Amino acid sequence: MKDNNLIFELRDQIFDLYKTAFSAEDGVEDLRIDGEEGVELLQLVSDLIVRAKALGVDAAIRLHIDEEYTELDDLAPYLDGTYGFSKWRLNLSKVVLSKRLKTDDHDATVLFFFDRSVYQGWLSALNPLKSVNGLFVENESVLIYLAGLDACFGGPRLAVMPIDSREIIGDWWPFAGDLPQEKELREHVHLVPSEPIRLSPQSFELTWGDFGSELAAPFRRLCSVCAAAGFADVIYGQDKIVLKGVRHLEIPLLDQSSEVPDKDSLTLIQKALSWVYEERIDTRKRLLSDRLCLESDNKSCFLYLLMQNLDDSLKQSKDQYRFVILDRKDEYAKELRDLLKDLRQQADLYAEKVRGLISGLLRDTLAAFVFVALSLSSRLGSKAEVLISDAGVLFFKALAVYFVVSALFQATSATRDISLSDRELEEWSDVTREYFSRKEMHNRINRDLRGRRSTFYVYMMLIVLSYVIMAGLSWNMIYIAQSFIDLGGVGSQ
């Protein structure tokens, strides 16, 4: 933003001219000041334009003397009496002034109201659910200087200051508000509008200063309407919203006869909305909707319903929420116990498969030794060359094939069984879960079974490797036997 002292000086010059001019009319977008002959006020106009040039906002000001557009450089003959004149008019565009006072997009939009009735009329006509010429947009700040205001007030994104105030808002403003942002609201409020709707309660949130005053009433109305919309389940517009509580409630958000909430009522509405969107939004919102639907008589608007019943409804909702959370904790613990039971069964299955692989290896190894011993014991005493005979070669090659087939069947069947069990555990856990997220469930299963799974695959690889070694020895038995014969270990017989 431009230098605050220069802004204050420009504002004061405009206000002084506005009060002393022959006639003046303030508006929402423009300010008109009229004067008659006499150079004193025209000199004030000249000083004002000089100040505007110093600020770089002179494009917002247009001066006409006797209905002829006059620039600053052409004022000297009128001021020294060379040219006479009968009247002049100064037009100031507030829209252009606000834009030129900004130095970047993050600066607050500055508005000046020299007539409080214009300010009140403008705000009274605003619908907070609609766009307002780029004002009161989420994450955008608005700073208003208002004539007749005794004490400042505002919120995270709004500040209203007296027109003659030279107080500079420090680095603490703007700041993050407690009310939910529009993106979060749109996730839980269904919009069925005839024209675009925006939900930005933070733009109107009031938290500091004297926001209980009369001049703060228009903003209390805007803030309460926008915050109240956050409790709805469906919004058709300001004339109709829907609450889905214990009964289906259709009610206008606001009507013409609605009174404006006072400071305490607005604070309660804001606190309630913050509570609802703090955590477990659907649960909290449903609990509060249930209470409000029970209290509604279908005759008043929703804002009036909140003003009359929100205090008790919020207390009851908070009490019920504690019981709901306790019940859910019990159900959560039950679901966790069921999951741990399934994990235990799955872990036992891995252990069983590992033990099965080991016992299978030992059984086959023992059976092979026994079979070889029984088959060859009668021949070894009379004919040692049986190991390299055709029958012996065929026998050991068949035994090698047996080892390979046995290893293949055991490894594939065990791996397939484990894979199917893992998939079934994932599927059933996903179907039955209510309090675990998919990611949390997946991480817990992987973490608890990681050791078992690693043990299974390590032992399976070692056992398959053992089968391969035995198969290799059996397949090459003729060469091994021949080596022993050559060495004389068997040939002497």
PyMOL commands that set and color helices and strands:
alter all, ss='L'
color gray80, all
select helices_A, chain A and resi 4-20+39-55+58-60+72-74+76-79+94-101+116-124+182-188+201-203+214-229+263-276+281-295+302-380+384-388+390-432+438-475+477-487
alter helices_A, ss='H'
color red, helices_A
select strands_A, chain A and resi 23-26+30-36+61-65+68-70+87-93+109-113+142-146+153-154+158-162+190-191+208-209+234-237+240-244+248-251
alter strands_A, ss='S'
color yellow, strands_A
deselect
rebuild
show_as cartoon
